[in-house]
Amino acid sequence: MSEKKYRFETLALHAGQPVDATLSRGVPVYRTSSYLFKSTEHAANLFALKELGNIYTRLMNPTTDVLEQRVTQLEGGAASVALASGTAAIFNAIITLAEAGDEIVSANNLYGGTYTQFDSILPKLGINVKFVDPKDPLNFERAITDKTRALFIETIGNPVLDYTDVKAIADVAHRNGLPLIVDATFTTPYLLKTIDLGADIVINSLTKWLGGHGSGIGGIITDAGRFNWKGGRHPLFTEPDSNYHGLRWAIDLPEPLAPIAFALRVRTVPLRNLGASISPDNSWIFIQGIETLPVRVARHSENALIIAEHLAQHPEVAWVRYPGLKTDPSYALASKDLKNGFGGVVVFGVKGGYDAAVKIIDNIKLFSHLANVGDAKSLILHPASTSHSQLSAEQQLQSGLSPDLIRLSIGLEHPDDLIEALDEVLQPEGTQKESWLSKLIKK
Ligand SMILES: *Cc1c(COP(=O)(O)O)cnc(C)c1O
């Protein structure tokens, strides 16, 4: 594979899969906890990183290895580490480069779970996160101090889907000697190669479009392999590491391993000792999903644009946000970077506010009411009454979440069926038909 450079669609099907002794065409699932050592010398070499190989499935697994190599090639990175969830991938990435006393500067428009991790959990471990509005990249620069260890952003933010200027924020990071961590879940490498724009560490929740069928939880960290950890800001990479034989990650690794110091530390320090490992069965599910990623995400994006355009002209709709709408505040920036589509999520506000939004969710057909995105099936959520209900009304508004906001994750159904389902519930106050479910509940 390495001599010829295949295109994205081809890599999605073939990258990282060796043909083994059984000649199996599908990727085998290696359901094993551990691996035989050929000799004590072999075992010692594996533990000393003199030789790379399998030791224990908490650390690595041949099925997971195919997933990791495939995502590495799709992202254009140097190495990847798959973990139990996108959330675990974010936590493990942060604690690989920061410890108590350090700081991270992060965009404030984050996925809810990440926001709580940064706002409430990391500070209790001594890692403080400063939140800034990512719309002005210089906000990151103003928040950087001597203690800053990384900048963190999402490609398309929550809850109103603002597109983030990855390149401008990467430039801020690099001129300050810092790596940029990008959560690219909402764009996937099919829509955006964040490493080409300057990302040093890329996070994907495999749970969403990469898996694509709502059938498993997983996450993956990709190391671009080019950040200079010796710049003076990362003692975890230049001082002897008591977690790994006193190794200085940025200094002591042999040449072929030196560029992937970050990925190696993720694997051998937090993954090895905190244990948020992915199961090989889930790795297989995600490999299966990735085979069709380019076809699915293209269709998700096409359908989402059709739905956004329909909602934009609907008399019962107060407003719509979708970065692919020409009238959207994010369109100018997003259309410069996103050449294959704008993703599968659309948000809109309904006339009639909170009560009207709840009524729509309770009555709509075809859309599944649940807290996820990136399924092949269309999904709907009212964040104000669910995922963000723990925030006060004031906090909700501050984060851009209005009480009328409905989030759609547009699936692969025929768009006319989705439009008909939306139109059926988007009707003036008092004229909505009662659903079979609410009739049943009332009886
Ligand atoms: C879902 C999601 C996560 C968390 O991923 P899990 O696999 O659910 O832990 C993180 N970031 C974004 C943008 C997400 O959509």
The ligand as an ORCA input file, in Angstrom:
! r2SCAN-3c Opt
* xyz 0 1
  C     -20.255     12.511     20.402
  C     -19.168     13.506     20.424
  C     -18.116     13.389     21.327
  C     -18.040     12.269     22.333
  O     -17.901     11.036     21.708
  P     -18.406      9.659     22.408
  O     -17.931      8.621     21.459
  O     -19.883      9.768     22.533
  O     -17.747      9.598     23.746
  C     -17.128     14.348     21.319
  N     -17.171     15.380     20.450
  C     -18.163     15.520     19.560
  C     -18.151     16.682     18.636
  C     -19.203     14.605     19.509
  O     -20.198     14.740     18.639
*
